[in-house]
Amino acid sequence: MNRIALLALPALALVASCGSKDGNTTSSAPVAAAKPPTGTQWATTVVETPDGGFLMGNPNAALKLVEYGSRTCPHCAKFSAESSTGLPKYIETGKVSYEFRDFPIHAPDLAAILLGRCGGSAPFFTILEQMYSAQPDMLPKLEGLSPELQAKAQAMSPIQQATFWADTVGYRQFVEQRGVTAAQANACLSDTGVIDKLNKSLATADTKYKIQGTPTFILNGDVMADINTWAGVEQALRAAGA
């Protein structure tokens, strides 16, 4: 399924497919720590993955945590804030890697994704966290949009939509304030290669993991169906031996 076609969604309803829940976990034996290469730290080691995400930490970590998240999802922003100090501590041991894969659920997501990846691997997670922190300033801009303007946006091509939402929500200004030039922003907003990568990643999300909403977490290939808060994820990591 081409999920970019699903971006013809209402700009509002910002908690749709975005929720919070926790479940129980079972314990496993502790796993061994792993040192990073000399002169580096696992929490600042970031690479793009073949699955369309960005991975922080030891690529060979025993515990591989994957998040499918939406940049317009308040519960994803809550996870980002609550895990901001705790998760890096697990990553620094080399036992845990953390990969983020974008999963758009609202129309403005595509603009945020394209611009959020514009700087490449090094600033990826910093920009992601800052986009989440900026939700209270950005998302209210959608509330005043008329149904007619939303309908007009929904009729646009994906690239036209991305440009429209980048300007309407303020994502373009956001990244330009963080060192992305206007020319770079324009290039990123029209990058069909990234859109192709995103569609490939979303095909995996739909067919392999049956992702229905955000945030959804996967640990070592298994969907944690009843866990999507930091408290629940941390409990699962500890139970798995982190």
Disulfide bonds with the S-S distance in Angstrom:
Cys18-Cys73 1.87
Cys118-Cys188 1.92
